[in-house]
Amino acid sequence: MYNHLTKAAALRGKLTQTGIGLRRRGFTLLELLVVLLIIALLAGYVGPKLFGEVGKARSKTAASQMKGIESALDRYRLDTGHYPGTDAGLAALMTNVGNTSGWEGPYMSSAIPNDPWGKPYIYRSPGEGGKDYDLMTYGADGKPGGSGEDADIVAK
């Protein structure tokens, strides 16, 4: 039995010396670099698509919020016979600015929201081109014009 154990130990020593019995511990630098490269490529592909969707979601949120404001403006007009003027602005939906006769508000259940980029919605009455009013946001950049997330979003 002793002889058998010495042969096994000798065989284990030979295997270890030749590298057959060695166990690897951790990753090589090359393996880590390959994994990091794959992650970077995936992030480069997925990142822009993800951020593009966030911009689209904000634009859709703005359009949805403006529909709610439009509905409140229409209820205001039904009660008072006219839309609030530019000077009174959207605040007239929440408080009776100037003691307007027929005012039955508030016409919104909560405060007038800012657009998804944190800026107040732009309201003018009368609007351009013969419209009763203009309700809009200039998008992410807060400037007229633009495209993508910077595009103007106009109600009606």
C-alpha positions as CSV (number, residue, x, y, z in Angstrom):
1,M,0.0,0.0,0.0
2,Y,2.8,2.4,0.8
3,N,4.3,1.7,-2.6
4,H,1.0,2.6,-4.3
5,L,0.8,6.0,-2.4
6,T,4.4,6.9,-3.5
7,K,3.6,6.1,-7.1
8,A,0.5,8.3,-6.9
9,A,2.5,11.2,-5.4
10,A,5.2,10.9,-8.0
11,L,2.7,10.8,-10.8
12,R,1.0,13.9,-9.3
13,G,4.3,15.7,-9.2
14,K,5.0,14.9,-12.8
15,L,1.6,16.1,-13.9
16,T,2.0,19.3,-12.0
17,Q,5.5,19.9,-13.4
18,T,4.3,19.4,-17.0
19,G,1.2,21.7,-16.5
20,I,-1.4,19.0,-17.0
21,G,-2.6,19.0,-13.4
22,L,-2.3,22.8,-12.8
23,R,-5.6,24.6,-12.0
24,R,-6.0,28.0,-13.4
25,R,-6.9,30.7,-11.0
26,G,-8.6,33.9,-12.4
27,F,-8.6,35.3,-15.9
28,T,-5.7,36.4,-18.0
29,L,-5.4,40.0,-19.1
30,L,-6.3,39.1,-22.6
31,E,-9.6,37.5,-21.5
32,L,-10.5,40.5,-19.5
33,L,-9.8,42.8,-22.4
34,V,-12.0,40.7,-24.7
35,V,-14.9,40.8,-22.3
36,L,-14.5,44.6,-21.8
37,L,-14.4,45.0,-25.6
38,I,-17.7,43.1,-26.0
39,I,-19.3,45.1,-23.3
40,A,-18.2,48.4,-24.9
41,L,-19.6,47.3,-28.3
42,L,-22.9,46.4,-26.8
43,A,-23.1,49.7,-24.9
44,G,-22.3,51.5,-28.1
45,Y,-25.1,49.8,-29.9
46,V,-27.8,49.8,-27.2
47,G,-27.0,53.1,-25.5
48,P,-28.1,55.5,-28.3
49,K,-31.3,53.4,-29.0
50,L,-32.2,53.6,-25.3
51,F,-31.6,57.4,-25.0
52,G,-33.5,57.9,-28.2
53,E,-36.5,56.2,-26.6
54,V,-36.3,58.4,-23.6
55,G,-36.5,61.5,-25.9
56,K,-39.5,60.0,-27.7
57,A,-41.2,59.3,-24.3
58,R,-40.7,62.9,-23.2
59,S,-42.3,64.2,-26.4
60,K,-45.2,61.8,-26.0
61,T,-45.6,63.0,-22.4
62,A,-45.6,66.6,-23.5
63,A,-48.4,65.9,-26.1
64,S,-50.4,64.0,-23.4
65,Q,-50.1,66.9,-20.9
66,M,-51.1,69.4,-23.5
67,K,-54.3,67.4,-24.3
68,G,-55.2,67.7,-20.6
69,I,-54.5,71.5,-20.6
70,E,-56.5,71.8,-23.8
71,S,-59.5,70.1,-22.2
72,A,-59.2,72.4,-19.2
73,L,-59.1,75.4,-21.6
74,D,-62.2,74.2,-23.4
75,R,-64.1,73.9,-20.1
76,Y,-63.0,77.4,-19.2
77,R,-64.3,78.7,-22.5
78,L,-67.7,76.9,-22.0
79,D,-68.1,78.6,-18.6
80,T,-66.8,82.1,-19.4
81,G,-67.5,82.4,-23.2
82,H,-63.8,82.9,-24.1
83,Y,-60.3,81.5,-23.6
84,P,-58.0,83.1,-21.0
85,G,-55.9,86.0,-22.4
86,T,-52.2,85.8,-22.7
87,D,-51.7,88.0,-19.7
88,A,-53.9,85.7,-17.5
89,G,-52.2,82.7,-19.0
90,L,-52.7,79.2,-17.9
91,A,-52.9,80.4,-14.2
92,A,-56.5,81.3,-15.1
93,L,-57.4,77.6,-15.1
94,M,-56.5,77.3,-11.4
95,T,-57.6,80.7,-10.0
96,N,-60.1,83.4,-11.1
97,V,-57.6,85.9,-12.4
98,G,-59.4,89.3,-12.8
99,N,-62.7,88.1,-11.4
100,T,-63.9,86.6,-14.7
101,S,-67.7,86.2,-14.7
102,G,-68.9,82.6,-15.1
103,W,-65.6,81.2,-13.8
104,E,-66.4,77.8,-12.2
105,G,-62.9,76.4,-11.8
106,P,-60.4,75.3,-11.0
107,Y,-60.4,73.4,-14.3
108,M,-57.5,71.1,-13.5
109,S,-57.3,68.7,-10.6
110,S,-53.6,69.6,-9.8
111,A,-51.3,72.5,-10.6
112,I,-50.4,73.3,-14.3
113,P,-47.5,71.0,-15.0
114,N,-44.2,72.1,-16.6
115,D,-43.2,70.3,-19.8
116,P,-41.1,67.2,-19.4
117,W,-37.9,69.3,-19.6
118,G,-38.9,71.4,-16.6
119,K,-40.0,74.5,-18.5
120,P,-43.5,76.1,-18.4
121,Y,-45.8,75.5,-21.4
122,I,-46.1,78.5,-23.8
123,Y,-49.7,79.9,-24.0
124,R,-50.9,82.8,-26.2
125,S,-54.4,83.9,-26.9
126,P,-55.4,84.8,-29.5
127,G,-53.1,82.4,-31.4
128,E,-51.3,82.9,-34.7
129,G,-53.1,82.2,-37.9
130,G,-56.6,82.9,-36.6
131,K,-56.5,80.2,-34.0
132,D,-58.2,80.8,-30.6
133,Y,-54.9,80.1,-28.8
134,D,-51.4,78.7,-29.1
135,L,-50.2,76.1,-26.7
136,M,-46.7,74.7,-27.2
137,T,-43.3,73.7,-25.8
138,Y,-40.0,74.3,-27.5
139,G,-38.7,70.9,-26.6
140,A,-35.5,70.0,-24.8
141,D,-33.4,73.0,-25.9
142,G,-36.1,75.5,-25.1
143,K,-35.6,77.3,-28.4
144,P,-37.9,77.6,-31.4
145,G,-37.4,75.0,-34.1
146,G,-35.1,72.0,-33.8
147,S,-35.5,68.3,-34.5
148,G,-35.8,65.1,-32.5
149,E,-36.0,65.9,-28.8
150,D,-35.4,69.6,-29.5
151,A,-38.4,69.8,-31.9
152,D,-41.3,72.1,-31.0
153,I,-44.5,70.4,-29.9
154,V,-47.6,72.3,-30.7
155,A,-51.2,71.6,-29.5
156,K,-54.1,71.3,-32.0
